[in-house]
Amino acid sequence: FLAQNHPNPFNPETTIRYQIPEATPVQLEIFNLLGQPIRTLVHDTQSAGSYSVAWDGSGDDSQPVASGVYLYRLYTKVGLETRKLILLR
């Protein structure tokens, strides 16, 4: 399960919550609307449970990204979920 980020829209930081039913490799990433990867927030094997991750609106290069609509995707062996978030600078 991938929850809607909060707050949304956000500035300067938002929290993304998710739950996984069993131990699995987990990847949580931010993409722009062109599908280009912006930031990898989680890339690890995790146990079953609830998790939360904060995103500060920066890319993998630690530089702030522009205001706009972004997608965040949760990949696990159970499946894939995607949601939208809005960054307002």
Rosetta blueprint (number, residue, H / E / L):
1 F L
2 L E
3 A L
4 Q L
5 N L
6 H E
7 P L
8 N L
9 P L
10 F E
11 N L
12 P L
13 E L
14 T E
15 T E
16 I E
17 R E
18 Y E
19 Q E
20 I E
21 P L
22 E L
23 A L
24 T E
25 P E
26 V E
27 Q E
28 L E
29 E E
30 I E
31 F E
32 N L
33 L L
34 L L
35 G L
36 Q L
37 P E
38 I E
39 R E
40 T E
41 L E
42 V E
43 H E
44 D E
45 T E
46 Q E
47 S L
48 A L
49 G E
50 S E
51 Y E
52 S E
53 V E
54 A E
55 W E
56 D L
57 G L
58 S E
59 G L
60 D L
61 D L
62 S L
63 Q L
64 P E
65 V L
66 A L
67 S L
68 G E
69 V E
70 Y E
71 L E
72 Y E
73 R E
74 L E
75 Y E
76 T L
77 K L
78 V L
79 G L
80 L E
81 E E
82 T E
83 R E
84 K E
85 L E
86 I E
87 L E
88 L L
89 R L
